[in-house]
Amino acid sequence: MLFTTPNFDKALGGILENFIPQKVRCQQCRIRFEIFKEDIALYKKLLVPPPKLCPECRKQRRFGFYNTVLKFYKKQDARTGQEIISTFHPESRHKIYDLKYWWSDQWGGEDCAREYDFSKSFFNQFDNLNLSVPHPAITHYWKGVINSPYTIAGVNLKNCYLVSVAARLENVHYAYWVGASKDCLDLLNTSHCENCYELIDCYASYNCHFCHGSEECVDGYFLYDCRNCQSCFGCTHLRHKSYCFFNKQYSKKEYLEKIREINLGDRNILERYKKRFEDLLKKTVRQNLYFDSRNINCVGDQLWHSKNCYQVFRNDYGVENVRYGVDLVSGTKDCMDLWDVGPNVSLSYEAVEAVNSSNLKFVFFVRESLNLEYCIACHNCQYCFGCVGLRGKKYHIFNKKYSKEEYWKLLDKIKTKMLKEGEYGEFFPLSMSLYPYNNTYAMIEFPLKKCEVLKNGWQWYNEPKIPIDLVDIPEAIVCEITGKPFRLIEPELDFYRKHNLPVPTKSPYQRMLERFQKRNPSKLWKAKCDKCGEEMQTSYPPFQQKELKIYCKRCYNKEVG
């Protein structure tokens, strides 16, 4: 016998059957946004109704659900009462367990199972369930994470510190969205690098420092958009070059003599060259978008070898038929409205931090699962709805086990009611986020004041005066920007000594924020090429369009080569 949701399917079919491309007013920002025929095709394929919020507000909602910005606290373990390291603020309403215990078989989310109450709204009931089930102190899988306690969403990390959304790293510190790298500090959106410092959007480089948007470079300093270069300093747009100093060619002997005279270990000298490079960058030509020529029918930025993607930003290789996604890994296919998803996720909608799964809708922190809806922190599960903290379960609703027949019958009733009342089809509201708004990535791309956050009914927690890792450490350094103390770790000091670099005067968090500010946001604006005047799209915001020379791809390639 085939088990389905006939009443829900009929009700949803009535919405989608004659739904045509149109402009709709966003229920949050009140701006009208366009729903395209390609969007509707995916709604029908994924079996979801059209959204109530515009793409930007939906993205803000996803960004505001997850603490990936390297803020850690001491919070009581719900089991032992002891203080443990956590990404949850001490004032958080949520219960937490030590990471290793949370992943163990000694407890299960099914202990908090409950009946669905049709007299109450789904989200109110789910919020209560979410508050009763303990969450992992830090959102990631503890196995394969060795000597790396201050890390978030990491896989295969060894001897790492203050790293977030990363995989296959060793001896890497202060990094975000980084993969397959070793012996590096202060990285953003970088992979396959070694012995590097302060990189943004870089790939496959060795012993490079203060570089942005460069690939396959060796022994480089202050590089922008350089490819396959070796022993270059203060250069932009170079291809297959060596021994260049601020884009001027020198012999090997001349270059090495010039570099030998520069002591970047002297803070004043380093700052002088930073300023000189920043002045150069203000004058240098920028490409409207970073785009792979192997992309087919794609709109977005930093897309690599992908197909049929729209408004997708910063993806790994091989993403196909995805609309409105950010930070996606290879094998993500036939999806919509994603953040930090992959590898190998398909047929999914409104998902955050999901891996190796299919047919997910409205989920957060899911691994190796199939057919989950409105679930948080569920792993190796199938056919679950409205569940939290389950592992290896099937046919559960609100963490309660049902027979296959009972599951489909109850699910049909719940989803039909939710659809009628306007709840089904929307991700968890930000008022239900596991983290306060000011501790999430939303604060990076959608910065708001405390009063604005509270006016929206979202959470905001004030920061403790002293970070948790500074207690009883008298030699803490005071950040020159925030006035807050921070510490240095021994591997970090060893790195500065090895590479002749001065100790930083800004805290790791402040340095991370400044790297984010140098990276373009995950949004497109209309602009005109400063060379040919042709209309184009770019990820440079309007204020930067006025300050920089931004060329379309054709003009940029002619200029740079």
C-alpha positions as CSV (number, residue, x, y, z in Angstrom):
1,M,0.0,0.0,0.0
2,L,1.3,3.4,-0.9
3,F,1.2,5.9,2.0
4,T,0.9,9.6,1.1
5,T,-0.7,12.8,2.2
6,P,-3.7,13.1,-0.1
7,N,-5.5,16.0,1.7
8,F,-2.3,18.0,1.9
9,D,-1.4,17.2,-1.7
10,K,-4.8,18.3,-2.9
11,A,-4.7,21.6,-0.9
12,L,-1.2,22.4,-2.2
13,G,-2.1,21.5,-5.7
14,G,-4.9,24.0,-5.5
15,I,-2.3,26.7,-4.7
16,L,0.3,25.7,-7.2
17,E,-1.8,24.5,-10.2
18,N,-2.6,28.0,-11.6
19,F,0.1,29.9,-9.8
20,I,1.9,32.1,-12.4
21,P,5.0,34.3,-12.3
22,Q,4.1,37.5,-10.4
23,K,5.3,40.2,-8.0
24,V,4.5,39.6,-4.3
25,R,4.9,41.9,-1.3
26,C,7.3,40.6,1.3
27,Q,5.5,40.3,4.7
28,Q,8.7,41.4,6.5
29,C,10.3,44.3,4.6
30,R,7.2,45.1,2.6
31,I,9.2,45.4,-0.7
32,R,7.7,43.7,-3.7
33,F,9.7,40.8,-5.1
34,E,9.4,38.7,-8.2
35,I,8.5,35.0,-8.2
36,F,9.9,33.5,-11.5
37,K,8.6,30.5,-13.5
38,E,11.8,28.7,-12.5
39,D,10.9,29.2,-8.8
40,I,7.4,27.8,-9.4
41,A,8.9,24.8,-11.1
42,L,10.9,24.0,-8.0
43,Y,8.0,24.7,-5.7
44,K,6.1,22.0,-7.6
45,K,9.0,19.6,-7.6
46,L,9.7,20.1,-3.9
47,L,6.0,20.2,-3.0
48,V,6.0,23.5,-1.1
49,P,3.9,26.7,-1.4
50,P,5.3,30.0,-2.6
51,P,7.1,31.9,0.2
52,K,5.8,34.9,2.1
53,L,9.2,36.6,2.4
54,C,11.5,37.9,-0.3
55,P,14.8,36.1,-1.0
56,E,16.8,38.6,1.1
57,C,14.5,38.3,4.1
58,R,14.5,34.5,3.8
59,K,18.3,34.6,3.6
60,Q,18.5,36.8,6.7
61,R,16.2,34.4,8.5
62,R,18.6,31.5,7.7
63,F,21.7,33.5,8.6
64,G,20.1,34.4,11.9
65,F,19.5,30.8,13.0
66,Y,23.1,29.8,13.4
67,N,26.1,30.9,15.4
68,T,29.1,30.5,13.1
69,V,30.9,33.7,14.1
70,L,33.2,32.2,16.7
71,K,31.6,33.3,19.9
72,F,32.0,30.9,22.8
73,Y,30.8,31.0,26.4
74,K,30.6,29.0,29.6
75,K,27.1,27.5,30.1
76,Q,25.8,24.8,32.4
77,D,25.5,21.3,31.1
78,A,21.9,20.2,31.6
79,R,23.0,16.8,32.8
80,T,25.9,17.5,35.2
81,G,25.4,21.1,36.1
82,Q,29.0,21.8,35.3
83,E,30.1,24.7,33.2
84,I,31.3,23.7,29.7
85,I,32.5,25.5,26.6
86,S,29.5,26.2,24.3
87,T,28.3,28.5,21.5
88,F,25.1,29.0,23.6
89,H,25.0,32.2,25.6
90,P,24.7,31.7,29.4
91,E,21.3,33.4,29.2
92,S,20.0,31.0,26.5
93,R,16.8,29.2,27.2
94,H,18.1,26.0,25.5
95,K,19.5,23.0,27.3
96,I,22.9,21.7,26.3
97,Y,25.0,18.6,26.7
98,D,28.7,18.1,26.5
99,L,29.5,17.5,22.8
100,K,30.8,13.9,23.3
101,Y,27.9,12.9,25.5
102,W,25.3,14.4,23.2
103,W,26.6,12.2,20.4
104,S,26.7,9.1,22.6
105,D,24.0,6.4,22.8
106,Q,23.4,7.1,26.5
107,W,20.4,9.3,25.8
108,G,18.0,10.1,23.0
109,G,15.6,12.9,21.9
110,E,12.8,10.3,22.0
111,D,12.8,10.7,25.8
112,C,11.0,14.1,25.2
113,A,8.4,12.6,22.9
114,R,4.9,14.2,23.0
115,E,1.5,14.2,21.2
116,Y,0.7,16.7,18.6
117,D,-2.0,19.2,19.9
118,F,-4.3,20.4,17.0
119,S,-5.6,23.1,19.2
120,K,-2.2,24.9,19.2
121,S,0.0,26.3,16.4
122,F,2.8,24.1,15.2
123,F,5.6,26.6,15.8
124,N,4.5,27.2,19.5
125,Q,4.5,23.5,20.1
126,F,7.8,23.0,18.3
127,D,9.4,25.8,20.3
128,N,8.5,24.0,23.5
129,L,9.9,20.7,22.2
130,N,13.1,22.4,21.1
131,L,13.5,23.9,24.6
132,S,13.0,20.5,26.3
133,V,15.5,18.5,24.1
134,P,19.2,19.1,24.9
135,H,21.4,20.4,22.1
136,P,25.1,19.8,21.5
137,A,27.2,22.5,23.2
138,I,28.8,23.2,19.8
139,T,27.3,22.4,16.5
140,H,29.5,19.9,14.8
141,Y,30.3,16.2,14.8
142,W,32.8,15.5,17.6
143,K,34.5,12.5,15.9
144,G,37.5,13.5,13.8
145,V,37.8,16.8,15.7
146,I,41.1,16.5,17.6
147,N,42.5,19.0,20.0
148,S,40.2,21.7,18.5
149,P,37.6,22.6,21.2
150,Y,36.9,26.2,20.0
151,T,35.6,25.2,16.6
152,I,32.1,25.3,15.0
153,A,30.7,23.1,12.2
154,G,34.1,21.4,11.6
155,V,34.9,18.0,10.1
156,N,38.4,16.4,10.3
157,L,40.1,19.2,12.3
158,K,43.4,18.7,14.1
159,N,45.0,21.2,16.4
160,C,42.8,24.1,15.3
161,Y,41.6,27.1,17.2
162,L,38.7,29.5,16.5
163,V,37.7,27.9,13.2
164,S,34.2,27.8,11.8
165,V,32.6,26.0,8.9
166,A,35.7,24.1,7.9
167,A,37.0,20.7,6.9
168,R,40.3,18.8,6.6
169,L,42.5,21.3,8.5
170,E,45.6,20.9,10.6
171,N,47.2,23.7,12.7
172,V,44.8,26.3,11.3
173,H,43.6,29.2,13.6
174,Y,41.1,32.0,13.1
175,A,39.5,30.8,10.0
176,Y,36.0,30.8,8.4
177,W,34.8,28.7,5.4
178,V,38.1,27.0,4.9
179,G,39.1,23.6,3.6
180,A,42.1,21.3,3.1
181,S,44.7,23.7,4.6
182,K,47.6,23.4,7.0
183,D,49.7,25.7,9.2
184,C,47.8,28.9,8.5
185,L,46.3,31.9,10.4
186,D,43.5,34.3,9.6
187,L,41.7,32.9,6.6
188,L,38.4,33.5,4.9
189,N,36.9,31.4,2.1
190,T,40.2,29.7,1.3
191,S,41.3,26.2,0.5
192,H,44.3,24.0,-0.2
193,C,46.8,26.5,1.3
194,E,49.8,26.0,3.6
195,N,52.0,28.4,5.6
196,C,49.8,31.3,4.8
197,Y,48.5,34.4,6.7
198,E,45.6,36.8,6.2
199,L,44.1,35.3,3.0
200,I,40.6,36.0,1.5
201,D,39.2,34.1,-1.4
202,C,42.4,32.3,-2.1
203,Y,43.2,28.8,-3.4
204,A,46.2,26.4,-3.6
205,S,48.9,28.8,-2.4
206,Y,52.0,28.3,-0.3
207,N,53.7,30.8,2.0
208,C,51.5,33.7,1.0
209,H,50.5,36.6,3.2
210,F,48.0,39.4,2.9
211,C,46.5,38.1,-0.3
212,H,43.0,38.4,-1.8
213,G,41.4,36.5,-4.7
214,S,44.7,34.8,-5.7
215,E,45.4,31.2,-6.8
216,E,48.3,28.9,-7.1
217,C,50.9,31.4,-5.8
218,V,54.1,30.8,-3.8
219,D,56.0,33.1,-1.6
220,G,53.7,36.1,-2.2
221,Y,53.0,39.2,-0.2
222,F,50.1,41.6,-0.8
223,L,48.6,40.1,-3.9
224,Y,45.3,40.7,-5.5
225,D,43.9,38.5,-8.3
226,C,47.2,36.9,-9.2
227,R,47.4,33.5,-10.7
228,N,50.3,31.0,-10.7
229,C,52.8,33.6,-9.5
230,Q,56.0,33.1,-7.4
231,S,58.0,35.5,-5.3
232,C,55.9,38.6,-6.0
233,F,55.2,41.5,-3.6
234,G,52.5,44.2,-3.8
235,C,51.0,43.1,-7.1
236,T,47.7,42.9,-8.8
237,H,46.3,40.9,-11.8
238,L,49.6,39.1,-12.6
239,R,49.6,35.8,-14.5
240,H,52.5,33.3,-14.5
241,K,55.0,35.9,-13.2
242,S,57.9,35.9,-10.8
243,Y,60.0,38.5,-9.0
244,C,57.6,41.4,-9.4
245,F,57.5,44.2,-6.9
246,F,54.3,46.4,-7.1
247,N,53.8,45.1,-10.7
248,K,57.3,46.0,-11.8
249,Q,59.5,43.2,-13.1
250,Y,62.9,42.6,-11.5
251,S,65.6,40.0,-11.9
252,K,65.8,37.3,-9.3
253,K,68.8,38.9,-7.7
254,E,67.3,42.4,-7.7
255,Y,64.0,41.2,-6.2
256,L,65.6,39.2,-3.4
257,E,67.8,42.2,-2.5
258,K,64.8,44.4,-2.4
259,I,62.8,42.0,-0.2
260,R,65.7,41.5,2.1
261,E,65.6,45.2,2.9
262,I,61.9,45.0,4.0
263,N,61.4,43.9,7.6
264,L,57.7,43.2,8.0
265,G,58.4,42.1,11.6
266,D,58.6,45.8,12.3
267,R,55.0,46.9,12.9
268,N,55.5,50.4,11.4
269,I,57.0,49.0,8.2
270,L,54.2,46.4,7.9
271,E,51.6,49.1,8.4
272,R,53.2,51.3,5.8
273,Y,53.1,48.5,3.2
274,K,49.5,47.6,4.1
275,K,48.6,51.2,3.5
276,R,50.5,51.3,0.2
277,F,48.7,48.1,-1.0
278,E,45.3,49.4,0.1
279,D,45.9,52.6,-1.9
280,L,46.8,50.5,-4.9
281,L,43.7,48.4,-4.6
282,K,41.5,51.6,-4.6
283,K,42.8,52.3,-8.1
284,T,43.0,48.8,-9.5
285,V,40.3,47.4,-11.8
286,R,37.8,45.0,-10.3
287,Q,35.8,42.3,-12.1
288,N,32.0,42.6,-11.6
289,L,31.8,38.9,-10.5
290,Y,34.2,36.1,-9.8
291,F,32.9,33.5,-12.3
292,D,34.1,30.1,-13.6
293,S,34.0,29.9,-17.4
294,R,32.8,26.3,-17.0
295,N,29.5,27.5,-15.4
296,I,26.4,26.9,-17.5
297,N,23.3,29.2,-17.1
298,C,24.3,30.6,-13.7
299,V,23.7,33.9,-11.9
300,G,25.6,34.6,-8.7
301,D,29.1,35.1,-7.5
302,Q,32.1,32.8,-6.8
303,L,30.4,29.9,-8.6
304,W,32.6,27.1,-9.8
305,H,31.8,24.5,-12.5
306,S,28.1,24.7,-11.8
307,K,24.9,24.5,-13.8
308,N,21.5,26.1,-13.8
309,C,22.1,28.1,-10.6
310,Y,20.4,31.4,-9.7
311,Q,21.4,33.8,-6.9
312,V,23.9,31.3,-5.6
313,F,27.1,32.5,-3.9
314,R,30.3,30.9,-2.8
315,N,29.9,27.3,-3.9
316,D,32.2,24.4,-4.3
317,Y,32.5,22.5,-7.6
318,G,29.5,20.7,-9.1
319,V,26.3,22.5,-7.8
320,E,23.3,22.0,-10.1
321,N,19.8,23.4,-10.4
322,V,19.9,25.4,-7.1
323,R,18.2,28.8,-6.5
324,Y,19.0,31.2,-3.6
325,G,21.9,29.5,-1.9
326,V,25.1,30.5,0.0
327,D,28.1,28.5,0.9
328,L,27.3,25.2,-0.8
329,V,29.5,22.1,-1.3
330,S,29.7,19.8,-4.2
331,G,26.8,17.5,-5.0
332,T,24.1,19.9,-4.0
333,K,21.3,19.5,-6.6
334,D,17.7,20.4,-7.2
335,C,17.4,22.6,-4.1
336,M,16.2,26.1,-3.1
337,D,17.0,28.5,-0.2
338,L,20.1,27.0,1.4
339,W,23.0,28.0,3.6
340,D,26.0,26.0,4.5
341,V,24.8,22.8,2.8
342,G,26.5,19.8,1.3
343,P,28.1,17.7,0.2
344,N,25.5,15.6,-1.5
345,V,22.3,17.2,-0.6
346,S,19.3,17.0,-3.1
347,L,15.7,17.9,-3.4
348,S,15.8,20.2,-0.3
349,Y,14.3,23.5,0.6
350,E,15.0,26.0,3.4
351,A,17.9,24.0,4.9
352,V,20.8,25.2,7.1
353,E,23.9,23.1,7.9
354,A,22.9,19.8,6.2
355,V,25.1,17.1,4.8
356,N,24.6,13.9,2.8
357,S,20.8,14.0,2.8
358,S,17.8,14.2,0.5
359,N,14.3,15.6,0.6
360,L,14.8,18.0,3.5
361,K,12.5,20.8,4.2
362,F,12.9,23.5,6.9
363,V,15.8,21.8,8.8
364,F,18.9,22.8,10.7
365,F,21.9,20.6,11.5
366,V,21.0,17.4,9.7
367,R,23.3,14.6,8.6
368,E,22.7,11.4,6.5
369,S,18.9,11.7,6.5
370,L,16.0,11.3,4.2
371,N,12.5,12.9,4.1
372,L,12.7,15.2,7.1
373,E,10.6,18.3,7.6
374,Y,10.9,20.9,10.4
375,C,13.6,19.0,12.2
376,I,16.7,20.2,14.2
377,A,19.8,18.2,15.1
378,C,18.5,14.9,13.6
379,H,20.9,12.4,12.1
380,N,20.6,9.2,10.2
381,C,16.8,9.5,10.3
382,Q,14.0,8.9,7.8
383,Y,10.5,10.2,7.6
384,C,10.4,12.4,10.6
385,F,8.4,15.6,11.1
386,G,8.8,18.2,13.8
387,C,11.6,16.4,15.6
388,V,14.7,17.5,17.6
389,G,17.8,15.5,18.6
390,L,16.9,12.1,17.1
391,R,19.4,9.6,15.7
392,G,18.7,6.5,13.7
393,K,14.9,7.0,13.9
394,K,12.1,6.5,11.4
395,Y,8.4,7.5,11.4
396,H,8.5,10.0,14.3
397,I,6.4,13.1,14.8
398,F,7.4,15.4,17.7
399,N,9.9,12.8,18.7
400,K,7.2,10.1,19.1
401,K,7.3,6.8,17.2
402,Y,4.4,5.8,15.0
403,S,3.7,2.9,12.7
404,K,4.1,3.7,9.0
405,E,0.3,3.9,8.5
406,E,-0.2,6.0,11.6
407,Y,2.6,8.3,10.6
408,W,1.3,9.2,7.1
409,K,-2.3,9.6,8.4
410,L,-1.2,12.0,11.2
411,L,1.3,13.8,8.9
412,D,-1.4,14.5,6.4
413,K,-3.6,16.0,9.0
414,I,-0.9,18.2,10.5
415,K,0.5,19.5,7.2
416,T,-3.0,20.3,5.8
417,K,-3.8,22.3,8.9
418,M,-0.5,24.1,8.8
419,L,-0.9,24.9,5.2
420,K,-4.4,26.3,5.8
421,E,-3.2,28.5,8.7
422,G,-0.2,29.8,6.8
423,E,2.5,28.0,8.8
424,Y,3.6,25.3,6.4
425,G,6.1,26.6,3.9
426,E,8.0,28.9,6.2
427,F,11.3,28.3,7.9
428,F,11.5,28.6,11.7
429,P,10.9,32.3,12.7
430,L,13.9,34.1,14.1
431,S,12.2,34.5,17.4
432,M,12.8,30.7,17.8
433,S,16.5,30.8,16.8
434,L,18.9,28.9,19.0
435,Y,21.1,32.0,19.1
436,P,20.7,35.7,19.6
437,Y,20.7,37.8,16.5
438,N,24.0,39.5,17.4
439,N,25.8,36.1,17.7
440,T,24.8,35.0,14.2
441,Y,26.1,35.5,10.6
442,A,23.0,37.7,10.0
443,M,24.7,40.4,12.0
444,I,27.5,40.4,9.3
445,E,25.4,40.8,6.2
446,F,22.3,42.2,7.8
447,P,23.6,44.4,10.6
448,L,20.9,45.8,13.0
449,K,20.9,47.8,16.2
450,K,19.8,46.2,19.4
451,C,16.6,48.2,19.4
452,E,15.8,47.1,15.8
453,V,16.3,43.4,16.7
454,L,14.1,43.6,19.8
455,K,11.4,45.5,17.9
456,N,11.2,42.5,15.5
457,G,10.7,40.2,18.5
458,W,14.1,38.6,17.9
459,Q,16.7,37.8,20.6
460,W,19.7,39.9,21.6
461,Y,22.1,39.0,24.5
462,N,24.8,41.3,25.8
463,E,28.3,40.1,25.8
464,P,30.2,39.2,29.0
465,K,32.9,41.7,29.9
466,I,35.7,39.1,29.7
467,P,35.8,36.3,27.2
468,I,35.8,32.8,28.7
469,D,39.4,31.9,27.6
470,L,40.9,34.9,29.4
471,V,40.1,34.0,32.9
472,D,43.3,34.0,35.1
473,I,45.5,35.0,32.1
474,P,47.3,38.2,33.1
475,E,49.2,38.7,29.9
476,A,46.1,39.3,27.8
477,I,46.4,41.9,25.1
478,V,43.8,44.7,24.7
479,C,42.3,45.1,21.3
480,E,43.1,48.6,19.9
481,I,39.6,48.8,18.3
482,T,37.2,47.3,20.8
483,G,39.2,47.8,24.0
484,K,38.5,44.2,24.9
485,P,41.2,41.8,26.0
486,F,42.3,38.8,24.0
487,R,45.0,36.2,24.3
488,L,47.7,34.6,22.1
489,I,48.1,30.9,21.8
490,E,51.5,29.2,21.6
491,P,51.1,27.9,18.0
492,E,50.2,31.4,17.0
493,L,53.3,32.9,18.5
494,D,55.4,30.3,16.8
495,F,53.9,31.2,13.5
496,Y,54.6,34.9,13.9
497,R,58.2,34.1,14.9
498,K,58.7,31.7,11.9
499,H,57.3,34.2,9.4
500,N,58.8,37.3,11.0
501,L,55.4,39.0,11.6
502,P,54.5,41.3,14.5
503,V,52.0,40.2,17.1
504,P,48.5,41.5,16.2
505,T,47.0,44.4,18.1
506,K,43.4,43.5,17.2
507,S,41.4,40.6,18.7
508,P,40.8,37.5,16.5
509,Y,37.1,38.4,16.4
510,Q,37.8,42.0,15.2
511,R,40.2,40.7,12.6
512,M,37.5,38.3,11.4
513,L,35.0,41.1,11.1
514,E,37.4,43.1,9.1
515,R,38.0,40.2,6.7
516,F,34.2,39.9,6.2
517,Q,34.1,43.6,5.4
518,K,36.6,43.1,2.6
519,R,34.6,40.3,1.0
520,N,31.6,41.2,-1.2
521,P,28.2,40.3,0.3
522,S,26.0,37.5,-1.1
523,K,23.9,39.9,-3.1
524,L,23.8,41.3,-6.7
525,W,23.2,44.9,-7.8
526,K,22.8,46.4,-11.2
527,A,25.7,48.5,-12.5
528,K,27.3,49.8,-15.6
529,C,30.8,48.7,-16.7
530,D,33.2,51.5,-16.1
531,K,34.9,50.7,-19.4
532,C,32.2,50.0,-22.0
533,G,29.1,51.3,-20.2
534,E,27.3,48.0,-20.7
535,E,24.7,47.1,-18.0
536,M,25.8,44.3,-15.8
537,Q,25.3,42.7,-12.4
538,T,27.9,42.9,-9.6
539,S,28.3,41.9,-6.0
540,Y,30.0,45.3,-5.2
541,P,27.5,47.4,-3.3
542,P,26.5,50.8,-4.7
543,F,28.8,52.8,-2.4
544,Q,31.8,50.7,-3.8
545,Q,30.6,51.1,-7.3
546,K,31.2,54.9,-6.9
547,E,34.7,54.4,-5.5
548,L,36.1,51.6,-7.6
549,K,36.6,50.8,-11.3
550,I,34.4,47.8,-12.0
551,Y,34.5,46.2,-15.4
552,C,32.3,43.6,-17.0
553,K,33.9,40.2,-17.7
554,R,34.7,41.0,-21.3
555,C,36.5,44.3,-20.6
556,Y,38.2,42.8,-17.5
557,N,39.7,40.0,-19.5
558,K,40.9,42.4,-22.1
559,E,42.5,44.6,-19.5
560,V,44.0,41.8,-17.3
561,G,44.3,38.9,-19.7
